[in-house]
Amino acid sequence: MPVVFIPYKKIDKKKWDTCIENSLNSLLYARSFYLDKMAVNWDGLVLDDYEAVMPLTWKKKLQISYLYQPAFIQQGGVFSEKKITPEILRSFVDVTQQHFDFAEITFNYANPCSDFHKKARVSLRTNYIVELDKTYEELYENYDPSFTKSLRRLKKLQLQYEHSHDFTSIIQLYSNLYSKRLPYFTKVDFSNFEKICVELSASEKVITRLAYDQENELLAAAVLLNDGKRLYNIISCITPAGKKREANYFLYDKIICEFAGTGLILDMEGSDVKGIADFYMKLNPQVQPYPFVRYNELHPFIKLFKP
C-alpha cells in the first residue's frame, strides 16, 4: 500500500501511538498527546496499517498552509517499526510535497538525509546522547579530563543536589533567562509544555533536578522527560551565579550518577550553539545528527512568502 495522507480527525491515535512506541527510532515528540499540546495543527502520513508514520505539523498564513517546527519538538520525520529505507523515506517526502508547498521542519536521526527531493535544502543539526547502560564509575572515566577537573574543584563548594516536583518554577526560570534567545517560543508554547509536564507527572515521568549552594541559592536546574527509553533534557538553565561556579558540571554529573545503569539514554537535546556544544562534548557523548529540511514550491508571485 502507498503512503496515505490522513487528516487529524481521522487518525487512529491508538494505532499511531503503538507505532511510535514500537518504532526503532521512537521519540516522545511524535506521541499523539505531545503533538496535541505543542502543534497548532497536525495531520499524519501513514504507511500500510500504521507500519510507519510521519506527523505533519502545520500553520496557516494568508490562506497558505505550511509545515513548521513546533516549540519543544526537536525531531519529527518518519517513524517505523522496521528500518527506514531511502525508498520509504522518499515516498513520505513525495506525499508531503503534494500537500504542502512550503516547509521548514526537522526529520529524525534515523531518516537518511541524502535522499530528500533535490529541490529541498537539507542541513544537519547536532544532538548528543549518553547511553546510561554502564556503571557511574565507567561513565565518569569517560568524561573529558577538563570535566573531571571541574568536578574535583566543585567538591570544595559543597553544592547540594535536590529532587523537586516544582517543574513550573523551573519552566518559568528558563523562560525568564532565555526567552530572548528563543523568539519563536511564545507564552502559549511554554504554557502548553507545562501542560505536558502536568500530564506526565501523574506517572512520575517528569524528572526535575536542582543544584543549590550552601546558602540555598538556586544555581542550576533541569527538567527532563522520561518515556521509558530516553531522558529528554528539554529544560536546562543556569543562573549567573551558577555560571561563575560551573554548577552545570555538578548538576549533570549527579544526574548521570543517579541514572547510571538504568539502560536509559540521556538525550541532551543539542546543541549547535558553540558554548553549549562544548560543554556537552565534555561528557564524551555520541553525536547523533538529524536533518533540518527547507523547501519552497510556492507560486513565483508569492515565492518570498515567509511565515
Backbone as a ProteinNet text record, in pm:
[ID]
protein_1_A
[PRIMARY]
MPVVFIPYKKIDKKKWDTCIENSLNSLLYARSFYLDKMAVNWDGLVLDDYEAVMPLTWKKKLQISYLYQPAFIQQGGVFSEKKITPEILRSFVDVTQQHFDFAEITFNYANPCSDFHKKARVSLRTNYIVELDKTYEELYENYDPSFTKSLRRLKKLQLQYEHSHDFTSIIQLYSNLYSKRLPYFTKVDFSNFEKICVELSASEKVITRLAYDQENELLAAAVLLNDGKRLYNIISCITPAGKKREANYFLYDKIICEFAGTGLILDMEGSDVKGIADFYMKLNPQVQPYPFVRYNELHPFIKLFKP
[TERTIARY]
83.1	0	86.8	39.4	117.7	104	188.6	177.1	50.4	-30.1	-159.6	-160.9	-214.9	-237.6	-366.4	-360.1	-478.6	-496.2	-609	-633.2	-647.4	-620.4	-613.8	-734.1	-853.7	-974.4	-993.1	-924.9	-941.8	-825.1	-726.7	-612.7	-656.2	-617.9	-640.2	-524.8	-548	-438.9	-381.3	-465.1	-414	-311.8	-345.2	-250.9	-129.1	-154.7	-44	56.8	9.5	99.3	166.5	97.3	160	276.6	256.9	365.3	484.3	457.5	567.4	638.6	563.2	622.2	709.2	667.3	740.1	844.2	852.4	945.8	1091.6	1174.4	1317.7	1375.7	1315.2	1362.5	1260.6	1193.1	1086.9	1134.2	1053.8	1081.7	951.5	962.7	845.6	770.8	844.6	782.8	672	676.5	580.5	457.7	451.1	331.8	214.9	95.5	-20.3	-48.4	-34.4	-65.5	33	158.3	260.3	231.8	199.3	164.7	38.6	-58.2	-181.7	-154.2	-59	-28.2	56.6	156.2	257.2	234.2	162.7	142.8	13.8	17.1	-104.2	-204.9	-156.5	-236.1	-142.1	-196.5	-116.8	-206	-155.6	-215.3	-109.6	-137.6	-41.2	-27.5	89.6	111.5	127.9	64	62.3	92.7	180.5	212.7	145.6	72.7	0.4	-87.9	-96.5	-181	-96.8	-50.1	33.1	165.4	219.8	352.5	460.2	437.2	525.8	440.1	481	401.1	492.5	433.3	504.8	405.7	429.5	342.4	371	266.2	278.9	225.7	314.5	275.5	266.5	150	129.7	55.8	77	6.2	-48.7	-124.4	-177.4	-154	-107.4	-88.3	-127	-207	-253.4	-316.4	-390.6	-459.8	-363.6	-237.2	-138	-103.4	-123.2	-85	60.3	136.4	278.7	324.3	427.8	483.1	583.4	577.2	669	711	815.8	864.7	816.8	728.6	676.3	783.4	760.3	847.3	848.3	962.7	981.7	963.5	971.8	975.3	1102.4	1203.2	1331.9	1331.2	1270.1	1278.6	1142.5	1116.5	995.6	1034	967.8	1004.3	932.1	991.7	928.8	971.1	872.5	896	841.9	919.3	879.6	930	852.1	892.9	1001.9	1020.9	1124.6	1225	1336.9	1437.8	1380	1408.1	1357.3	1454.6	1412.2	1497.2	1485.1	1581.2	1568.1	1438.7	1394.3	1272.1	1149.4	1143.7	1031.6	1032.4	1149.1	1158.8	1116.3	1160.6	1128.2	977.1	910.7	765.7	693.9	742.9	684.2	709	829.6	862.4	777.3	758.1	678.3	535.1	474.9	337.1	332	434.3	441.6	437.5	516.1	524.5	399.2	319.7	191.7	91.1	106.8	8.9	56.2	188	239.9	350.6	337.2	434.3	549.2	537.2	643.3	663.7	791	820.3	953.5	955.7	1080	1062.6	1111.4	1086.9	1210.9	1214	1319.1	1265.2	1353.8	1329	1407.9	1420.7	1490.4	1618	1691.9	1827	1831.9	1719.1	1716.9	1669.7	1643.4	1599.7	1719	1753.9	1873.1	1860.7	1937.1	1914.4	1959.9	2032.9	2084	1978.1	1860.5	1761.1	1638.2	1653.1	1542.5	1533	1419.9	1397.2	1508.6	1554.4	1668.6	1643.9	1516.3	1486.3	1483.5	1492.2	1493.3	1634.8	1645.4	1773.2	1781.2	1882.9	1896.4	2025.2	2013.7	2131.3	2120.1	2233	2233	2241.2	2156.4	2165.3	2222.3	2276.8	2352.4	2277.9	2274.5	2225.6	2330.7	2329.1	2424.3	2347.7	2392.1	2329.4	2437.5	2399.7	2486.3	2407.9	2460.2	2393.3	2425.3	2319.8	2335.6	2326	2393	2390.3	2511.8	2597.4	2719.2	2709.4	2804.9	2809.4	2852.5	2825	2866.4	3018	3090.4	3236.3	3287.1	3224	3263.9	3230.7	3115.1	3075.4	3166.2	3200.3	3290.1	3426.3	3476	3606.3	3603.2	3484.1	3468.4	3461.4	3448.4	3443.3	3574.6	3565.9	3685.6	3761.9	3895.2	3972.5	3937.7	3902.5	3866.1	3735.7	3648.2	3522.4	3547.8	3628.6	3657.5	3739.2	3821.2	3895.5	3798.8	3698	3596.9	3520.2	3488.6	3416.9	3499.7	3630	3716.1	3717.9	3721.4	3721.4	3589.2	3479	3347	3320.5	3395.3	3376.6	3396.3	3484.6	3512.6	3392.1	3304.4	3190.9	3073.1	3078.2	2973.1	2832.5	2817.6	2686.5	2588.7	2460.6	2355.5	2274.4	2248.7	2169.2	2033.6	1926.8	1794.7	1693.6	1600.4	1486.2	1374	1290.3	1179.6	1062.4	942.8	823.8	776.1	849.8	808.6	869	824.1	872.8	821.1	708.5	651	747.7	809.1	903.4	1025.9	1070.2	1190	1158.6	1040.5	999.7	994.4	942.2	935.8	1075.2	1164	1302.5	1368.8	1346.9	1401.7	1351.4	1221.6	1163.8	1225.1	1240.3	1298.3	1441.9	1519.2	1661.4	1685.9	1603.3	1639.7	1535.9	1426	1320.8	1369.3	1463.1	1513.8	1592.4	1649.3	1722.7	1627.9	1503.8	1405.2	1285.3	1304.4	1198	1072.9	1086.1	969.7	893.2	945	875.4	782.9	654.2	556.5	518.8	446.9	395.4	303.8	230.1	141.7	223.1	336.9	423.9	470.7	514.3	560.3	445.5	328.2	211.3	174.3	181	148	249	377.5	477.7	455	416.1	384.7	269.7	171	59.8	108.5	207.9	267.2	330	401.4	464.8	360.7	251.8	144.4	91.9	70.1	16.8	114.8	242.6	342.9	377.9	361.3	396.4	307.3	186.9	95.5	154	238.8	303.3	452.2	489.9	627.8	727.9	688.5	775.3	842.2	829	895.7	1004.1	1126.5	1242.1	1290.9	1271.9	1317.2	1430.7	1547.4	1665.3	1729.4	1777.1	1825	1962.3	2039.3	2168.4	2166.6	2194.8	2197.2	2336.1	2365.6	2487.4	2454.9	2555.4	2536.1	2440.6	2422.4	2329.2	2188.6	2167.6	2037.4	1996.9	2093.8	2066.3	2064.9	1959.3	1949.4	2052.2	2132.9	2238.6	2209.5	2148.7	2120.8	2003.4	1933.9	1816.7	1792.1	1725.3	1689.7	1554.4	1475.5	1350.7	1365.2	1364.9	1379.8	1251.4	1217.2	1101.5	1148.9	1082.9	1122.4	1013.4	1046.7	948.3	976.4	1063.5	1098.3	1215.2	1256.7	1372.1	1477	1429.3	1517.8	1479.5	1581.2	1560.6	1587.9	1483.8	1495.7	1528.7	1644.8	1693.2	1632.6	1502.6	1431.2	1448.9	1443.7	1462.4	1591.7	1686.3	1813.8	1853.1	1872.2	1905.1	2007.4	2082.9	2185	2182.1	2185.4	2179.3	2316.8	2324.8	2456.8	2551.5	2498.9	2583.5	2627.7	2538.3	2572.3	2680	2677.6	2781.3	2918.9	2928.2	3057	3114.6	3025.6	3070.7	3065.8	3032	3021.8	2926	2812.6	2717.5	2656.7	2656.3	2601.9	2687.2	2818.2	2904.1	2855.8	2833.8	2786.7	2651.2	2557.1	2420.7	2416	2483.4	2473.3	2553.7	2659.4	2729.6	2639	2563.7	2473.4	2358	2307.2	2201.1	2252.5	2371.1	2430.3	2453.6	2500.1	2521	2388.9	2284.3	2153.8	2097.1	2114.6	2050.2	2147.5	2270.4	2367.5	2317.8	2337.8	2298.7	2153.1	2074.4	1931.3	1904.9	2001.9	1981.1	1910.6	1871.8	1811.6	1916.8	1870.7	1957.4	1934.7	2040.3	2030.8	2043.2	1931.9	1925	1946.4	2061.7	2098.7	2023.4	1951.7	1872.7	1958	2069.6	2150.6	2279.9	2355.9	2307.4	2412.8	2375.4	2472.3	2528.4	2487.2	2546.2	2679.2	2786.7	2921.2	2942.5	2904.3	2929.1	2858.2	2732.4	2655.7	2713.1	2745.9	2802.7	2935.3	3018.2	3147.4	3127.6	3028.1	3000.6	2956	2860	2810.4	2920.1	3009.1	3115.6	3209.6	3214	3299.9	3246.8	3121.9	3066.9	3105.2	3173.8	3212.8	3090.5	2990	2866.6	2879.2	2776.3	2763.9	2700.8	2752.1	2692	2584.9	2463.9	2350.9	2281.6	2335.5	2279	2142.5	2067	1935.6	1914.6	1835.3	1821.8	1719.7	1754.7	1658.3	1634.7	1507.6	1471.6	1389	1427.2	1350.9	1327.1	1203.2	1174.4	1064.2	1062.1	965.9	922.6	803.1	748.1	626.7	621.9	510.4	514.9	403.1	395.6	495.1	559.7	659.3	610.2	480.2	427.4	431.3	433.5	438.3	560.9	662.2	782	853.7	834.2	901.9	827.3	718.1	641.4	732	718.7	796	704.9	679.9	590.1	640.7
-120.4	0	125.7	231.7	355	432.5	533.7	625.3	709	721.4	789.3	909.2	1019.9	1137.7	1119	1134.7	1120.9	1249	1317.3	1437.5	1403	1501	1480	1404.3	1445.5	1387.9	1240.5	1192	1052.4	963.6	1021.2	942.3	849.7	723.9	628.5	646.9	723.6	759.2	638.1	539.4	419.1	349.2	332.6	269.5	358.7	489.8	584.5	570.7	576.3	571.3	435.6	329.7	196.9	192.6	252.6	259.3	337.2	453.3	534.7	459.1	398.9	328.2	212	142	23.6	55.3	180.6	217.7	198.9	164.2	152.9	287.4	395	531	609.3	541.1	602.1	727.6	834.3	958.9	1013.8	1070.3	1121.6	1228.8	1310.1	1422.4	1380	1255.4	1210.5	1143.4	1130.8	1075.7	1171.8	1116.6	1199.5	1305	1269.5	1367.4	1483.7	1455.1	1559	1652.7	1594.6	1674.5	1756.9	1697.5	1769.7	1896.4	1887.3	2002.6	2106.4	2063.9	2157.4	2206.9	2133.3	2174	2253.7	2362	2439	2350	2278.6	2178.9	2064.5	1944.6	1836.8	1731.6	1680.6	1568	1458.6	1350.4	1241.4	1176.1	1120.4	1030.7	890.8	792.9	656.9	557.3	464.1	355.1	227.4	161	37.4	60.8	-36	-23.6	31.1	155.8	224.5	150.4	95.2	33.2	140.1	253.7	369.2	494.4	597.6	720.8	842	957.1	1084.6	1195.5	1268.7	1381.3	1500	1569.6	1691	1807	1884.8	1995.6	2122.4	2189.4	2298.6	2417	2529.2	2653.3	2709.1	2817.3	2882.7	3033.4	3091.3	3236.1	3282	3388	3439.9	3328.7	3241.5	3128.7	3023.1	3032.3	2933.4	2843.1	2714.1	2617.9	2576.1	2573.9	2541.7	2459.5	2380.8	2298.4	2379	2363.5	2434.6	2341.7	2381	2300.8	2361.3	2292.8	2348.8	2359.4	2448.8	2462	2332.2	2302.4	2186.3	2053.1	2056.5	1932.5	1937.6	1864.5	1873.2	1800.9	1682.4	1599.9	1545.5	1548.3	1489.2	1380.1	1381.6	1285.8	1153.3	1051	919.7	828	759.8	662.6	527.9	423.2	291.9	179.5	71.5	-47.7	-123.9	-91.6	-155.2	-49.1	-92.8	0.8	88.8	217.2	312.4	318.3	267	265.8	399.2	429.9	551.6	555.1	438.5	432.9	470.4	419.4	452.2	600.6	652.6	794.4	880.6	844.3	922.5	923.7	811.6	806	898.4	908.7	1001.7	1146.4	1174.9	1310.9	1351.2	1259.9	1291.1	1328.4	1253	1282.7	1413.6	1436.6	1563.1	1681.6	1673.3	1785.2	1798.7	1693.6	1703.4	1786.6	1791.7	1859	1995.3	2017.1	2142.9	2194.4	2320.6	2380.1	2450.9	2464.7	2530.8	2453.8	2431.6	2358.3	2401.1	2411.8	2424.9	2333.1	2209.5	2106.8	2020.4	1955.7	1857.4	1717.1	1630.6	1487.2	1431.9	1301.5	1249.1	1175.9	1138.1	1084.1	957.1	885.8	760.3	778.9	902.4	930.7	967.7	886.8	912.2	1040.6	1142	1277.3	1296.1	1203.2	1221.4	1195.4	1150.6	1107.7	1197.4	1321.2	1413.8	1464.6	1523.9	1582	1681.6	1682.6	1765.5	1914.3	1956.6	2097.9	2139.6	2043.1	2074.8	2106.6	2202.9	2233.9	2160.8	2079.7	1995.2	2031.5	2054.3	2076.2	1987.3	1957.1	1870.5	1953.3	1918.6	1975.1	1870.2	1916.1	1825.7	1793.3	1666.3	1622.8	1532.5	1526.7	1443.8	1351.8	1227.3	1132.2	1060.8	1026.6	947.6	822.5	706.9	581.6	547.2	532.8	509.7	360.8	280.4	135.3	85.3	176.3	140.2	188.6	147.8	197.4	343.8	411.8	551.8	563.8	472.2	479	469.2	383.2	370.8	497.2	554.1	677.4	793.9	798.2	902.4	895.1	774.1	755.7	802.8	810.3	850.6	1002.1	1076.5	1221.6	1278	1393.5	1466	1507.8	1503.8	1542.3	1680.7	1772.9	1906.7	1903.9	1808.4	1795.2	1741.7	1637.5	1581.9	1679.4	1761.3	1864	1962.7	2003.9	2094.8	2028.4	1900.4	1830.4	1824.8	1802.1	1799.5	1936.1	2041.2	2175.6	2204.6	2156.6	2184.2	2115.3	2009.7	1942.3	2037.1	2134.8	2230.6	2320.1	2337.2	2427.6	2360.5	2228.3	2152.4	2188.1	2181.2	2207.5	2096.1	2129.9	2034.8	1997	1867.6	1813.8	1773.2	1829.6	1804.3	1762.6	1677.3	1639.8	1739.7	1761.3	1854.4	1811.1	1852.3	1833.2	1965.5	2071.9	2205.9	2239.8	2166.9	2195.3	2329.2	2375.1	2502	2617.8	2623.7	2732.4	2727.1	2605.5	2591.1	2627.6	2593.5	2635.8	2787.9	2850.4	2996.5	3057.2	2996.2	3044.4	3034	2923.3	2903.3	3011.6	3039.1	3143.7	3279.4	3309.9	3439.3	3454.1	3345.9	3351.9	3352.9	3279.4	3252.2	3292.2	3351.1	3379.6	3471.2	3561.7	3649.9	3573	3459.9	3376.4	3285.9	3278.8	3189.7	3271	3355.9	3447.6	3379.2	3254.8	3185.1	3107	3106.4	3040.7	3142.8	3115.5	3207.9	3167.5	3256.1	3224.5	3102.9	3092.2	2976.9	2848.1	2853.5	2735.8	2689.9	2784.8	2748.7	2692.5	2752.7	2704	2563.2	2537.2	2404.3	2300	2339.7	2244.2	2212.2	2311.5	2286.6	2186.3	2195.8	2100.7	1958.6	1945.6	1813.8	1759.6	1846.1	1804.4	1763	1837.1	1801.3	1661.9	1634.6	1504	1391.8	1414.2	1309.7	1292.5	1397.9	1388.6	1290.1	1268.2	1173.1	1032.6	1001.2	869.6	880	988.5	1011.2	1006.4	1066.3	1070.3	1206.4	1293.8	1424.1	1425.5	1450.8	1449.3	1593	1650.5	1787.3	1781.8	1831.3	1824.5	1962.4	1992.3	2126.3	2120.5	2226.9	2242.3	2372.1	2360.8	2476	2492	2614.6	2634.5	2621	2643.3	2625.8	2728.4	2840.7	2943.7	2921.3	2804.4	2767.1	2854.8	2905	2979.5	2882.6	2889	2801.8	2843.9	2747.6	2776.3	2717.3	2600.5	2534.5	2439	2412.8	2325.6	2259.6	2145.2	2073	2006.7	2008.3	1931.8	1834	1706.1	1601	1519.8	1474	1388.2	1245.8	1149.7	1009.6	930.7	875.5	793.5	644.3	609.5	469.7	423.5	507.3	476.4	586.6	711.8	827	921.6	991.7	1108.5	1229.6	1307.7	1422	1546.7	1601.9	1719	1845.9	1864.6	1968.3	2105.9	2112.6	2239.5	2232.5	2318.2	2323.2	2468.6	2510.8	2651.7	2667	2772.9	2804.6	2954.4	2992.4	3133.3	3197.4	3330.2	3395.9	3348.9	3332.7	3283.2	3139.6	3060.5	2922.9	2912.6	3004.8	3005.5	3028.1	3119.8	3150.2	3028.9	2943.5	2827.4	2696.6	2705.4	2586.9	2483.8	2532.4	2444	2340.9	2369.9	2271.7	2145.4	2157.3	2038.8	1948.8	2010.8	1937.5	1873.3	1950.4	1902	1781.4	1788.2	1678.7	1556.6	1577.6	1462.8	1388.8	1463	1399.7	1328.1	1388.2	1322.7	1191.5	1194.2	1073.1	968.5	1013.6	921.3	857.3	936.6	886.3	781	802.2	714.1	615.3	613.3	517.6	375.3	291.5	151.6	123.6	226.6	206.6	160.5	180.7	148.5	257.3	365.3	478.2	551.9	633.4	721.7	864.1	931.2	1072.5	1152.6	1209	1286.7	1432.7	1486.9	1621.1	1730.3	1694.3	1792.3	1896.5	1860	1954.7	1986.7	2085.2	2199.1	2238.8	2328.2	2383.8	2516.4	2560.1	2678.5	2637.1	2704.1	2656.6	2632.3	2727.2	2712.1	2592	2572	2458	2328.3	2328.9	2209.7	2171.4	2269	2242.1	2176	2223.6	2163.5	2018.7	1991.9	1855.9	1761.4	1811.2	1725.8	1676.6	1749.4	1706.8	1581.4	1546.2	1420.3	1302.5	1330.9	1230.5	1153.3	1227.3	1163.7	1109.7	1037.1	1003.2	1121.4	1153.5	1258.8	1194.1	1248.9	1190	1299.3	1333.2	1441.4	1405.7	1509.1	1490.7	1601.1	1576.7	1672.6	1783.3	1902.1	2012.2	2036.3	2037.5	2042.7	2167.5	2236.2	2352.2	2342.3	2362.1	2373	2475.7	2534.5	2638.3	2619.7	2565.5	2541.1	2629.7	2742	2834.3	2898.8	2952.4	3023.5	3139.3	3168.5	3277.3	3410.4	3439.7	3566.3	3573.8	3457.4	3457.5	3379.9	3372.7	3297.1	3354.8	3482.1	3545.1	3525.4	3450.2	3421.5	3366.2	3423.7	3375.9	3375.6	3257.8	3251	3339
0	0	0	-63.7	-67.2	63.9	79.1	191.8	172.5	277.5	268.7	363.9	315.5	398.9	477.6	609.3	693.5	775.5	759.4	839.2	987.2	1068.6	1213.6	1269	1232.3	1291.6	1258.1	1154.4	1113.9	1157.1	1226.2	1272.6	1385.7	1376.9	1485.6	1584	1690.1	1782	1855.6	1879.8	1946.7	1857.5	1730.1	1637.2	1614.4	1607.7	1589.4	1703.1	1826.3	1941.3	1955.1	1916	1918.2	1820	1702.2	1604.3	1659.5	1720.1	1774.7	1885.7	1975.1	2088.5	2043.1	1937.2	1890	1783.5	1743.1	1637.5	1681.6	1585.4	1613.3	1653.9	1604	1631.1	1713.9	1804.3	1884	1957.1	1947.3	2017.9	2075	2193	2264.5	2186.2	2110	2038.4	1943.3	1895.7	1794.5	1854.6	1987.5	2050.3	2029.3	2016.3	1982.4	2089.4	2217.6	2322.2	2318.7	2283.7	2276.9	2159.6	2045.5	1928	1952.5	2021.1	2050.8	2131.3	2224	2309.7	2237.4	2159.3	2109.9	1967.9	1885.4	1746.4	1732.2	1655.2	1627.3	1554.4	1453.9	1381.6	1344.9	1334.8	1277.9	1213.2	1102.4	1032.6	1027.6	957.1	954.4	818.8	794.1	681.6	738.5	675.3	728.7	617.4	646.5	554.4	603.2	511.9	544.4	667.4	756.2	874.9	990.3	974.4	1074.2	1098.5	988.7	997	1011.2	948.7	960.1	952.3	1024.4	1027.8	1027.7	991	994.8	1030.4	1139.6	1171.6	1081.2	1042.4	962.6	1046.9	1102	1189.1	1105.5	1109.5	1015	1076.5	1010.7	1040	910	920.4	800.9	812	701.5	693.7	553.6	546.4	417.2	334	403.8	340.1	284.6	323.3	279	397.4	379.9	482.8	460.9	567.4	555.1	675.1	655.3	762.1	842.9	973.4	1061.8	1175.3	1247.4	1358.8	1490	1562.1	1687.3	1795.5	1888.7	2005.1	2085.4	2143.4	2230.4	2156.9	2023.4	1944.8	1861.6	1904.6	1835.4	1701.6	1697.9	1577.3	1537	1406.5	1350.4	1251.8	1135.8	1031.6	1042.7	982.2	968.1	1082.7	1139.8	1247.1	1202.7	1229.7	1178.5	1268	1272	1345.3	1270.4	1141.8	1061.3	1015.6	966.5	918.8	807.7	815.7	717.7	600.1	487.8	368.9	295.6	208.8	127.7	46.9	-0.3	-80.2	3.8	126.2	214.8	248	281.6	315.7	197.4	78.8	-40.4	-64.3	-38.3	-58.8	38.7	160.4	257.6	215.2	169.7	126.8	7.6	-87.4	-206.5	-169.4	-78.6	-38.7	40.9	122.2	196.1	100.6	-6.2	-100.3	-186.8	-194.7	-265.4	-186.5	-54.5	30.8	81.9	84.1	136.3	44.4	2.3	-89.3	-18	112.7	188.6	317.7	353.3	476.8	535	665.4	743.1	863.3	849.7	950.5	970.7	1085.5	1109.6	1083.7	1038.6	1040.4	1159.2	1171.4	1288.6	1251.2	1351.6	1334.4	1250.2	1239.5	1163.5	1019.9	979.8	843	756.5	655.9	573.7	492.6	532.4	480.2	336.1	278.5	142.8	36.2	76.5	-20.9	-28.5	14.7	1.7	-142	-170.7	-302.9	-334.8	-457.3	-495.7	-474.9	-473.9	-456.8	-309.9	-221.5	-79.2	-32.9	56.5	117.9	251.1	266.3	384.9	457.8	587.4	670.3	793	853.3	971.3	1098.6	1192.4	1326.1	1420.4	1530.8	1617.5	1745.6	1776.6	1907.3	1970.6	2102.7	2176.3	2269.6	2276.5	2368.8	2451.1	2572.6	2660.4	2698.7	2664.4	2698.4	2843.9	2923	3066.8	3100.5	3020.7	3040.6	3117.3	3158.9	3232.8	3376.5	3457.5	3594.9	3595.1	3703.9	3713.6	3701.8	3762.8	3757.1	3614	3532.8	3392.5	3314.4	3341.9	3273.8	3316	3442.8	3493.5	3424.2	3407.8	3342.2	3196.9	3140.5	3001.1	2984.1	3094.7	3085.6	3033.3	2970.3	2932.3	3059	3057.9	3177.2	3231.5	3144.8	3192.7	3272.4	3240.4	3313.2	3454.2	3464.3	3596.1	3680.8	3616.9	3690.6	3754.3	3680.8	3735.6	3849.6	3836.6	3942.6	4070.9	4057	4176.3	4244.5	4165.3	4222.7	4292.5	4233.6	4287.3	4421	4451.6	4579.5	4697	4679.8	4787.7	4816.5	4716	4733	4804.1	4814.1	4882.6	4830.5	4700.4	4640.6	4676.4	4670.4	4706.1	4582.5	4568.6	4458.7	4513.2	4457.1	4513.1	4406.9	4448.2	4366.1	4393.2	4293.4	4310.3	4223.9	4263.7	4180.3	4121.4	4152	4108.8	3972.1	3869.8	3735.1	3684	3736.8	3690.9	3713.1	3830.5	3860.1	3770.5	3737.8	3654.1	3509.4	3462.1	3327.7	3321.1	3425.7	3429.9	3434.9	3512.1	3517.7	3380.7	3313.8	3179.5	3084.4	3091.2	3007.4	3038.5	3166.4	3205.9	3158.1	3164.7	3130.9	2980.1	2903.9	2765.3	2660.2	2699	2601.4	2488.7	2518.2	2412.7	2307.2	2347.1	2251.4	2172.7	2217.1	2155.1	2108.1	2007.9	1966.9	1913.9	1868.7	1814.4	1921.8	2044	2154	2220.1	2220.5	2275.9	2419.3	2485.4	2618.7	2612.4	2503.3	2485.7	2475.9	2407.4	2396.1	2533.4	2615.9	2750	2833.5	2819.3	2891.8	2847.6	2716.7	2664.8	2709.5	2713.6	2761.1	2909.1	2984.6	3125.3	3137.5	3048.1	3049.8	3022.1	2932.4	2907.1	3035	3106.2	3231.3	3334.9	3341.1	3434.1	3402.1	3274	3233.4	3264.3	3235.4	3257.7	3404.8	3482.5	3624.2	3698.6	3647.6	3712.1	3712.8	3613.9	3608	3639.9	3707.4	3753.6	3638.5	3525.4	3408.6	3389.8	3488.5	3484.5	3591.4	3549.5	3639.1	3655.5	3772.2	3798.8	3899.9	3860.8	3945.6	3958.6	4080.4	4112.6	4177.1	4156.7	4223.4	4303.4	4434.2	4523.8	4584.8	4630.9	4708.1	4856.5	4941.8	5085	5145.1	5075	5122.7	5067	5005.7	4949.4	4831.3	4756.9	4634.3	4517.2	4437.2	4319.8	4215.8	4169	4072.3	3934.6	3930.8	3802.7	3820.9	3710.8	3718.3	3584.2	3589.7	3467.4	3485	3379.3	3373.1	3258.2	3289.8	3190.8	3183.3	3064.4	3045.3	3018.9	3079.6	3071.3	2999.7	2882.7	2810.6	2825.2	2919.6	2941.2	2858.2	2762	2677.2	2685.4	2687.6	2690.5	2803.8	2852.7	2937.4	2849.9	2822.8	2731.9	2812.9	2787.7	2860.7	2799.1	2817.2	2743.7	2807.1	2939	3008.8	3088.5	3055.3	3125.9	3144	3268.1	3290.5	3401.9	3390.3	3488.8	3514.8	3639.8	3677.4	3658.7	3658.6	3650.7	3761.1	3882.2	3991.9	3965.3	3904.8	3872.4	3766.7	3670	3566.4	3626	3720.4	3782.3	3854.6	3902.6	3981.4	3901.8	3774.3	3688.2	3748.6	3798.1	3865.2	3770.8	3639	3543.9	3539.3	3564.3	3571.5	3685.1	3799.2	3916.8	3889.5	3832	3812.3	3719.7	3604.6	3508.5	3551.1	3625	3682.1	3779.5	3859.7	3955.5	3884.9	3778	3701	3642.1	3585.9	3528.4	3637.2	3753.2	3865.2	3907.7	3915.8	3960.4	3865.2	3734.3	3636.9	3570.4	3614.4	3560.3	3582	3480	3490.3	3462.1	3431.9	3404.3	3262.1	3172.8	3032.2	2954.8	3022.7	2953.8	2871.3	2778.5	2701.6	2750	2791.1	2826.3	2697.6	2655.6	2532	2567.7	2528.6	2570.9	2495.1	2387.9	2310.4	2238.7	2185.4	2108.1	2180.7	2129.2	2054.4	1951	1857.5	1764.2	1814.3	1930.1	1993.8	2054.2	2017	2049	2198	2281.3	2423.8	2483.1	2442.4	2491.6	2436.5	2307.7	2245	2310.3	2339.7	2404.1	2540	2614.7	2745.5	2730.3	2641.5	2624.6	2575.9	2491.3	2438.5	2548.9	2660.8	2772.3	2841.5	2813.6	2864.8	2776.3	2665.9	2566.2	2516.2	2468.4	2423.8	2282.3	2238.8	2097.8	2026.5	1910.2	1829	1741.6	1748.4	1676.4	1594.2	1477.1	1396.3	1338.3	1306.5	1245.6	1142.3	1037.9	927.9	955.8	910.8	901.5	752.7	713.2	571.9	543.4	437.4	393.8	243.2	201.5	58.7	37.9	-80.1	-113.5	-258	-275.4	-408.5	-434.3	-366	-383.9	-522.4	-564.8	-691.8	-690.7	-805	-808.6	-751.9	-765.6	-715.1	-562.1	-497.3	-351.3	-301.2	-386.1	-352.7	-230.5	-206.5	-94.7	35.7	29.1	149.7	258	376.3	490.7	612.1	674.3	788.9	904.1
[MASK]
+++++++++++++++++++++++++++++++++++++++++++++++++++++++++++++++++++++++++++++++++++++++++++++++++++++++++++++++++++++++++++++++++++++++++++++++++++++++++++++++++++++++++++++++++++++++++++++++++++++++++++++++++++++++++++++++++++++++++++++++++++++++++++++++++++++++++++++++++++++++++++++++++++++++++++++++++++

